[in-house]
């Protein structure tokens, strides 16, 4: 299988060279594409004057992770049968792609692979694939911040892969394009990874966790330092993205049966979460209003997607 890796960079600093070195060291040949989203910290040079074996895509503006992934995918070798997407603070081990490609080759219905992402020291897990919590439908990274030793050692079905480091079959990506793009460009950042995996599964493919595909992820590299809920340490715009992109993802992908079964608990919980956020971060309100057109887009896209398949959650 031919493979490509898209790294979306915005002020990746010292992380980006390490990420590129990790991709260059893969035991399976991988085309590497660096998409720079108008970085100002000097890391843009890796897209403007890319190292040997790396293709650079310097964007004139910051299109976010979703827009950067779309730009990188458009520049990937058309013959690449699998494409990985990475944050610059994710460092795959040499066998990462080989394990993903082997899984894809072994299972024709497998559309995406979630690797075993760990914290940089290897003692704690970061993500072993993404699922939704049963009632409130929150994104849950399996194993998140738990001890790594002896846990999540077997392959498993998941709904999606963490966007910090994930690999998808090109055919599955092409099958779930919405209005011409694989990632909703208006999302900018957050929830685009869960949304992609959910669309892939609704289209009849599977997404699986592969424990042999190991990578290290710093996580929260774009959040302000401190403790407490990450959404409170994000910028106003990114906090609004998290909320509205969640609503748009549910609107685009959630089966009516799943919604009505959960509505008596889900809707009050959603309103309580929103009230809590606005009390803690009142400046998020105008940013939320500005992003509400994303919901209209999601409703329009849902009508197109439902012609294919909209599966009930299991």
Buried (B, 14 or more C-beta within 10 A) or exposed (E): BBBBBBBBBBBBBEBBBBBBEBBBBBEBEBBBBBBBBBBEEEBBBBBEEBBEEBBBBBBEEBBBBBBBBBBBBEBBBEEBBBBBBBBBBBBBBBBBBBBBBBBBEEBEEBBBBBBBBBBEEEEBBBBBBBBBEEEEBEBBBBBBEBEBEEBBEEBBBBBBBBBBBBBBBBEBBEBBEBEEBBBBBBBBBBBBBBBBBBBBBBBEBBBBBBBBBBBBBBBEBBBEEEEEEBBBBBEBBBBBBBBBBBBBBBBBBBBEEBBEBBEEEBEEBBEEBBEEBBEEBEEBBEBBEEBEEBBEBBEEBBEEBBEEEBEEBE
